[in-house]
Amino acid sequence: MEIAFRTNRLRRNYEASDGAVRDWGAEVGRKYITRINALYAVKNLQEVYSIRSMRLHPLKGSKRGELSISLTGKWRLIVTKGESEECITISEVSNHYDD
């Protein structure tokens, strides 16, 4: 799958795990890198839907048009579809159930 990053910080956090750990903590940082590696390994979004542990699902409300992938607990990787099923953009790492 072809992956783009919305910000340079998201890209750097993938390329250097210490940045991801610093920004989100050890557990979320490691899972962020693991999930992106898994996304690179698949061909398209249909394959991601078949990986149940990813819990890929569309978002509602103000996040309509974006997709969520489970990281840990309440933490999610928010992505948007590209022009084809083989392209996505990493938009953010979110604790979108935060109180």
C-alpha positions in Angstrom: 0.0 0.0 0.0 1.2 3.5 -0.7 1.2 5.7 2.4 1.5 9.5 2.8 1.8 11.4 6.1 -0.2 14.6 6.7 2.7 16.1 8.6 6.5 15.7 8.8 6.2 15.0 12.5 4.1 11.9 11.8 6.6 10.7 9.2 9.6 11.3 11.5 7.8 9.5 14.4 7.5 6.5 12.1 11.1 6.7 10.8 12.6 7.2 14.3 10.7 5.3 17.1 12.1 7.5 19.9 10.0 10.4 18.6 6.8 8.3 18.7 7.6 7.1 22.2 8.3 10.7 23.3 5.0 12.0 21.8 2.6 9.2 22.8 4.4 7.0 25.3 6.1 3.6 24.8 3.1 1.4 24.2 1.3 3.7 21.7 4.6 4.7 20.0 5.5 1.1 19.4 2.0 0.2 18.2 2.0 3.2 15.8 5.1 1.9 14.0 3.8 -1.7 14.0 0.5 -0.6 12.5 2.1 1.4 9.7 4.5 -1.5 8.9 1.3 -3.7 8.6 -0.2 -1.1 6.3 2.9 -1.2 4.0 2.6 -5.0 3.9 -1.0 -5.1 2.5 -2.1 -4.2 -1.1 -5.3 -2.2 -0.4 -7.9 -1.2 2.2 -9.9 -4.3 1.6 -7.0 -6.4 3.1 -6.9 -4.0 6.1 -10.6 -4.7 6.7 -9.9 -8.4 6.8 -7.3 -8.0 9.6 -9.6 -8.0 12.6 -7.1 -6.7 15.1 -6.8 -3.4 13.2 -10.5 -2.7 13.9 -10.7 -0.5 10.8 -13.9 1.5 10.7 -15.3 4.8 9.3 -15.7 7.7 11.6 -18.9 9.8 12.0 -19.7 13.4 12.7 -16.9 16.0 12.3 -14.5 13.2 11.3 -16.8 11.9 8.5 -14.7 10.6 5.6 -11.8 9.5 7.8 -11.1 5.9 9.0 -9.9 4.8 12.4 -7.4 2.0 13.2 -7.1 0.7 16.7 -3.7 1.3 18.4 -4.2 0.5 22.1 -7.0 1.1 24.5 -8.5 4.4 23.5 -5.8 5.4 21.1 -6.5 5.4 17.4 -4.6 6.0 14.2 -6.7 8.2 12.0 -6.3 7.8 8.2 -8.0 9.1 5.1 -8.4 7.2 1.8 -6.5 8.3 -1.2 -7.7 8.5 -4.8 -7.5 4.7 -5.0 -7.9 1.8 -2.6 -4.1 1.4 -2.6 -3.4 4.9 -1.1 -4.0 6.3 2.3 -2.8 9.3 4.3 -1.9 9.1 8.0 -3.7 12.0 9.5 -3.2 11.8 13.2 -2.8 9.7 16.3 -5.8 10.5 18.5 -7.2 9.6 21.9 -10.6 10.6 20.5 -12.5 9.2 23.5 -10.6 11.5 25.8 -12.8 12.9 28.6 
